Amino acid sequence: MCGIVGIVQQQETKIGKTIIEALTKLEYRGYDSVGIASIFDNKVIITKDQGKISEVSERIDVNSIKGKIAIGHTRWATHGPPSKENAHPHIDCSGEISVIHNGIIENFQALKEELLNQGHEFQSETDTEVIPHMLEQLVKKEGISLKDAIIQVSKRLEGTFAICVVSSLEPDRIYCAKRDSPLVIGINSDRMFCASDIPAFLSKTRKVVLLHDDEFVTLTSDGYEIINFNTLEKVVRKPHTVSWKPEMAQKAGFPHFMLKEIHEQPNSLADYIRIQQPALTRIAEKIYNSEKIFLLAAGTAHYSTLTGESLIRKYVKKPSSAIIASEYESIKSLIDEDTVILPVSQSGETMDTIMAIKSAKEQGASILSAVNVIGSTITRYSDEVLYLYAGPEIGVAATKTYTAQTLAMWDIGLELGKLSGEIDNSEYTAARKLFQEIPTVVKQTIVRNESRANHIASWFAKKNSSFYLGRGLNLQTANEGALKMKEIAYIHSESYPAGESKHGPIALVEEDYPVVFVSPKDHTHSRIISNIMEMKARGAAIVAVIEEGDREIEEMGKWKFEIPKGYSEMLSTIPYIVPLQLLAYYTAVRKNLSPDMPRNLAKAVSVL
């Protein structure tokens, strides 16, 4: 995962400063090095190094770089370790063609061997460096124009790529091409932008164009031209206006994006509920009339699909399976025209999910997605889309998109229950009324539990391992709570069904060992109490997420989080995760870790 930025403008300025500002807006994507290629006095100037933007800026005066055109990059190592040599941009032997790239070139080794035999010299271990040398071979030695060379190279590359090219041969334009990796254009009156994610240029313009796969764009200071690089046909695509303001992508007074986004959940859930989506009914009807239903996702989104799996089985009484997208091959032989695939994704750019739905679509399956990003790749492969309307989520650890995804699963479930007759009209009306209460319940949950989470975190931060247990639909709440603690506080946290303790995990329990129980007052309550007792008997320290007034469990616990009293099982799956989000956040803060950019993780955020 990398950050890409390009700017071409009418006036010469300290363009390096603008590039650095834009790259800073993409820091949430995760990176290990940073670099800029600019054109000044008809020369390509490369400035790059390993490290964070702030560190590199201290060593190199990147802000003083002048020019009308520049491209910038933050690298996430895939081929070759983090180093100055492997940092982007990369350049050809002549020093005239520079490239930045996001993605993975699968056939780079064969291409590199070919180029080495032609006499090209490589300076890095990256897959990206084959691109400028391939362009040099075509332009300098075969006399092809740079534009045509990029088109030819794009056709030869196997894998995923978003590439941006600048050259002293054509110092007034940026060329870009993409396949299976996000790239967007930003439009301003006196300059044009390209970037891997919209926040890079959102403070400069809200007019954007999303590039589709196999498209090539020419950017000049006064416009853009898009063609399909396979057919060479011109593409006419008008700009969209981004529906959120620049400040929405900033912290708004919170110390971290993650905490801001936890607090945004009442509003994001209210937005989802408020917006009527005709696709909901069509999605429910297609699921109801299908023979096989598979839900696809990765990471946090997978836990929301497990909720969807349970609801489809409950209300339609048909087999449904939530599959981790990277394991799609295990079900590929089952896919046909009677299959519904329901991918769930925050970004709509999750590569494993995209590859899976491409394959499923080729086999005749219907693709019905739940996605946060309008116009993203997954939506373009989908027959129907249910949008989450959660807004931009900058923190790498998902919070508000998880609750939105879970709410979307309930939304689909209710429609299925109505279609199947499992929910009668009065029950359906009552459930829809409860939907309206969800934002209020979540807001109350945050208010009641935030200071308590901060307090408990001072104890949790000293631990090395923990269990998160739940039953029924709230097993997924336990799963997601454990994932949050792992990914941002770096504490090993294992989640599993509460009834499975005696089958192995309980052997790890010792005095003051943290065991978090998700304990709503529903049909699982009495069995959860038994599970708490067996853990407590071994010395475990119980952290219980309970309904307000549940004295029975409260008296057994070391710590408690309380959810407002009297809400249904449907509502519990959403507010019960909120204290665990807060606990993970404050535990990370207590350990002086960055909740927004956990090590080794990254994400895509683009939202229209």
N, C-alpha and C positions, 0 to 999 in steps of 0.2 A: 504494500500500500504506500503510495507516494503522493506528494502534493505537487501539482503542476500549475504554473502561472505564466502567462505571456501578455505583453503589452506592446502595442504599436500606436504611436501618437504623432500629432502634427508638430508639436513644439519640442525642442531639445530641453530636457530637464535633468535633474538628478534622479534618473529613472530607477537606479538601484534602491533608493529609499522606498519608492512605491512598490517595487517587487518584494522587498523584505516585509513591508507592511502586509501585503497580500499573503505571503507565505506564512506569516505569523497567524493569520486567520485560519490556516489549515493545519496548525500544530496538533490539533486533536487527532489527526490521522495517524500519528506516530511516525518517527523518522530518526535516522542516525547521522545524517550529513546534509549539507545544504550547498547550493551553488547557483550562479547566475552566468548567462552568456549574453553579452550586450554587443552592439555594433557602434563603434565610434571611429571617425575618420576612415570609414570603409574598411575597418578591421574588426574581426571577431575577438572579443576580449573575454576570457574565461576566468571567473573568480569562484573558487570553491574550497571546501574543507570539511573534515569530519567534525561532528559535534552539533549541539543545539544552535539555533539562530543567534541567541544572545552570546554564546561562546564564540562563534565564528565572527560575529560583528565586533567583538573585542580584539580579535587577532587581525582582522582585515577590515579596512574602511569600506564596506560594501555600500554604505549609504551615499558615498560620494560618486558612485558610478554614473557617468553621464550618457545621454543618448536619446534617440527617439524610439528605439526598439530594444527589447530585452525579453529573455525567457528565464524563469527561475524554477528551482526544483528542490524538494526535500525528499531524500531517498530512504526507503525502507529496504534493507539488504535482502536480496533473494539469490543473486549470483555474485559470489565474492564477499568477503567480510567488509564491515564498515571501515572506510579509509578515504583519504583525500583522492587517491587514484581512482577508486571505484565510485566516487561521488559524481553526480551529473552536474553540468552538461558534459557530453562527450563530443569529440571533434575528430575530423578526418586528418589524414596525413598532411594535407596542404594547409590546414589551419583555417579553412574558409567555410566549412559546413559544420554547424553544431546542432546537437539533438538532445532533447530530454524525453523521457519515456516512462510511462507507468504500465506495468503488466509483466508478462513473462513470455519471452520468445522461445518456443519449444524446440525449434530447429536451429538454434543459434550455433551449436557446435559444428554442424555441417556447413553452415554459411561462413563461419570463421575459418574453417579449413580451406574453403574455396578462396577466401580473401587472402589468407596467408600465402597460398600458392601463387596468387597474383601480385605478391610483393608488398601487401599492406602490413604496417606495423601497429600492434595494439599496445595500449598503455594501461589497460585495466583487465579485470577478470569478469566483467559484466557481460550479460547478454546484449545489453543496449548498444555497446560500442560497434557491433556489426553494422548498425544502421548508417552512421555517417560514412563508414568505409564503403558500403554498398552504393551509397549516393555518389561518393567521389568517383568510384569506378565507372558509373554510368555517365556522370556529368563531365569529368575531366578527361576520361580515356575513350569514351564512346560518343561524346558530343551531344548527349541528350539534355534537354532543359531540366532545371531543378524540379519544376512542377511535375513533369512527366516521370522523372526519376523516382520521386517520392511515391507516385501512383504505382509504378512498377514494383518498387520495394514492398509497398503495402500488400500487394498481391502475393508476394513470395513469403512473407512472414507467416509463420504458423504459431498460434497461441493467442494471447491477449495483448492489446497494446492501445495506448493513447500516446501519440507522439507529436512533438512540436519541433519545428526546424527553423533556424535562422541562418542566413548566409551573407557574407560580404559580397557575394555575386549578385544578390538581389536584396539590398539593404533596407528596403522600404516595406517589407512584408514578412508575415509569419505564415508558414504552412503547417497544417495539422491534419492528422488522420487518426481514426479510431476503429477498434473492434473489441467488443466485450469489456471495455474499460471506460468509465465515464469521462466525458469531456463536454464542457459548456462554453458558450460564447457570451460575453457581456458587451453591451452596446452603449456608447456614450457619444456625445456630440463631437468631441475632438480626439477620441481615442477608442480603440477596440481592445477587448480582453479575451483571453481564453484561460480556462482553469479546469482542474479536476473536480472542483466543488464550488458552488455559488458563493459561500461566505467570503471567498478570496476577494471578490470585487463588489460585494453588496453595498459597501459604503460609498462606492462611486456610481453605481447604476443598479436599477432594478429591472432593466430590460434584458432578457436573456433568450438564447436559443440553445436547445439541447441537440447535440449531434447524435445521429443514429449509427448503428453498426455499418461498417464499410463505407463511411463517408469521409470526404476530403474537403477541407475548407481553406480558402485563401483569405487572410486577414490583412487589410491595409488600414491606414488611419481613418479612412472615411467610409469603410464598409466591409462586407464579407460576401463570399461566393461559395456555395456548397455544391459539390457533385458527388455522385456515387462512384467510387473508384473502380468498381467492377464494370459497370455499364457506361460510365462517363456521362451519364445523363445529368442535366442540371436539376438541382433540388431547390424548390421554392418553399421556404419555411419562415413564417413571420415570427417576430419575437413575442414571448410571453412577458407579462409583468409579474414579478415575484410578489406574492400576496402578503409577505411579512416584511417588517421594517428592519433596517440594519441593527437597531438596538436589541431586537429579538435574538440576535446571535451573540450578544454580549452578556456579561454576568449580572447586570442590573443590581449591583450592590451586594450580591452574594459572594462569598470568598471563592467558590468554585462553581463551574457549570453544573456539576452533578447535583449539588444542593438546590440550585436554582430550578433545575428540571424536576426534582422531587416536589418542590413547592408549586410548580406549574401544573401538576396533575389534575387538581380540581378544574382548572380552566380547560386543559386539553381534553379531558373526558366530557366536559360540558359542550365543547365544540363538536365532538363526535356525535353526541346525542342530539344536538340542535340541528345538524345538517341532515336533511332527508336524502337518502341515496336510493334511487330506483333499482340500482343493481342488486340490492339486498334481496329483494323478492325473487329476482331471476336466478341469483346464486342458490338460494334455498330450493327453488323448484328443480334446478339442474341436479343438485345433490340428491334430492328426494327421488328423482326419476333415474338415478344412476345405479349401477350394480356394484361398483367398487369405488371406494373413496380413500385417497391417500393425501395426507397433509404433509407438506414439505417445509422444512425450515432449518436454521442453524443457530447455535448458541441460545440466547435468551428466548428468541422467537419459538424455538422448539418446545419450550415449556408451555407456551400459550397454545400451541397446536395439540399438545396432550390434553389440554382442557377441551379443545374442539373435538378431539377423538372421542372423549367420554360423552360429550353432549350429543354427537351424531349417533352413537350407539344407543343412547338412552331414548332419544326422540324418534329416530327413524328405524331402529332395530335392524340395522344393516352393519356388516363388517366395515370398520374404518380403522386406518392405521396412521399414526404420526411417525414419519420417517425422517431421520436426520439426512439432510440433502446430500451430504458426501457419501451416504450409503445407498443412494438411489439404485445402483446396479443390482442390489439384492432383490428388488421388486420389478426390475425392468421387464422381465419375461411375462409379468402379469398385466401389463398395460395394453389396453385396446380401446376401441371406440366407445365402450360402455363404462369407461373409467373417468372419474373426476379427480383432478389434481388441484389441491388447494395450497399454493405456496404463501407463506407469511414472511414478510421482511420489512425491516425499518427502512432501509435505503432503497430497496428495489434493485440493488446492484450486487447482491451476494452471489459470488461466482459459482459456488457449488449448486445453489438453487437454480441459477440461470441455466447451467449446463443440464440439470435434471429436467427442467420444464421444456427445454428445447427438444430433448430426446422424447419426452412424453408426447409432445405436440406432434412430432413426426409419426408417432404410433397411433395417432387419432384421438388422444385423450382431450377432454375439455379442461382448460386452465382457468381457474377461478381464484383470483388472488386477493389478499389483504395486505396493503402496502401503504407506507407513509408518504411516498414520493410520487407526485404526479409527473407523468412523462418518463419515468425511469424504465430501465431495460425490462424488468419483469412485467410491468404494466403493458409494454408493447407486445409481449408474447401472450398476453392474457385475453381470454374471451370476455370475461367480466372482471371488474375490479371494485373492491370495497376499500375506500380510502380511510386512513386512520385519523387524519387531521390533527396529529399531535404537534406539528410544528417542528422546527429544527432541534435536533438533539445533539449537542456538541460533545458532552461527556461521553467517553468511550463506553462506559458501563451503561447499558440501557436501563431506564427507569420509567419515564412517562410513555415510551413506546410499548413497553411490556404491558402496562395496565390498559393501554388502548387496544393492543392486540387481543388481550384476554376479553375485554369488553366486546370486541368484534366477534369473537367466538361465541359469546353469549347471545349476541344479536342474531347471528345465524342460527344458533340453537333454538331460540324462541320461535323464529319463523318456521323451522323444521317441526317443532312441537305442534304448532298451529296447523301446519299442512297435514301432519300424520294423525291429528286428533288426540295426541297424547296430552295436549294442553287445550282446554276448552276456552270459549270466548271470554268468560269472566276471569279465568286464571291468566289468560294472555293480557287482558286489560290491566289486571293487578300487577303483573310482571313489568309491563311498560311503565306503570306508575313508579315502581321501584327503581327502574332505570333512571328516572329523573332525579332520584335522591342520591345517586352514587357520588356525584361531585361534592355534595355537602358532607357525606360520610367520610370521604377521603380527606377533606379539609379538616374536619374535626379530629380525625386520626392523627394528622400531622401535628396539630396544635397540642394534643394531649400527650404525645409521645416523643417529641423532639428533644426536650431537655433530658428526659429519661434515657433516651438512646445515647446521648453524649455522656451521661453518667456511667451507664453500663459499659460503654466503650473503653473507659479507663481500666476496667478489669479485663475485658475481652482482649485488649491489645497485648496483654502479657501472655496470651495462650498461643500454642503452636498448632492446635488441632481442635476440631469440634464436629458434632453431629447436628444435622437439621432433620427433624422427623415430622411427618404428617400422615394423614389418611384421606382417602377419597379424593375429591377435587383439590383439596388443599395440600396434597402431596406435591403438586406442582409449585405451590407457594414455598414449600420447604426447599424444593430443588432450586428455585430461583434465588431464594435467600442465601443458600449455600454458595451458589455461583457468585453472587455479589461479594461475599466475604472473601472468597478465593481471589477474584480478579482484581480487587482494589486494595484489600488489606493484606494480601499474601499469606493468609492463614488457611491451612488445609482444612477444608470443610466438606464433609461427606453427607449427602442426603439419601434417604431411602424410606420405604414405607415403615411406619412405626412398629408394625407387627413383626418385622424381620430382625429386630435386635437380637433375639435369642439364637438366631441362625448364624452367628459369627461376629457381627460388629461389637456386641456388648463386651467382648474380650478386651477391647481397648479402653474401656471406661475405668477411671481411677478417681481418686479424691479430687474434687473441684474441677472435673472435666466438663467443659461446656456442652450441654445438650439443649438445643432449641426445639421447642414443640410448638407447632401451629395447631391451636386448640379451640376451634369454634364450638359453640354450643349447638351442635347438630347431631345427626344420627351416629357420628363417630365418637362422641364425647366420652361415653363410658369406657370404651376400649382405649382411648388416649389416656385416660386416668390410670388404667392398668399398666400401660407402657411407661408412664411417668414413674409409677411406683417401683417398677423393676429397675429402672435407671437410678432412681434415688437410692435404692437399697445398695447399689454398688458405689455410692459416693458422688454421683454426678451432680453438677450444679445446674439446676433447671432454669432455663429462660423460656417463659411461656408467653405466647401471644394469645390472649384470652378475650372473651366477651366481658365487657364491663359488668362487675358484680359477680363474677364466677369465683366465689370464695373457695370452693372445693379445690380447684387447681391452684389458685393464688397461694393458698396455705402450704402447698407442696413445693413451690418454686423459690429459687433464690432471687430471681428478678422477674418482672412482668411488664408486658405491654398490654394496654387495654384498647379494645375497639368499641365504639358506641354500641349500646345494647339494642337487641330486638330486631336485627336485620337478618335476611334470609341467607340460605346457602349461596344463592346466586351472587349476592353482594359480598359475601365473605372472601371470595377468591381474589377480589381486588383490594379492599382496604387492608387485609391481613398481610400483604406483602410490604406495605409502606413502612412499618416500624423496622422491618429487616433491611430495607434500603437505607434508612437512617442509621441503623446500627453499623452497617458496613461502612458507610460514609464516615461516621465519627470515629470508628476504629482506625481507618486509614489516616485520618487527620491526627489522631493521638500518636500514631507511629511516624508522623512527619512524612507521610507518603502523599503523592499527588493523586487524588481520586479521579481527576479528569484524564490523565494520561498514564494509566498503569503500564508497567513494563511489558514488552513483547506483544501488545495488543494494538489494534487499529480498527477504524470503521469508516464508512462513507456516510455523508450526511445530506446531500443535495435534496432540497425541497422546493417545489414550485407551488 
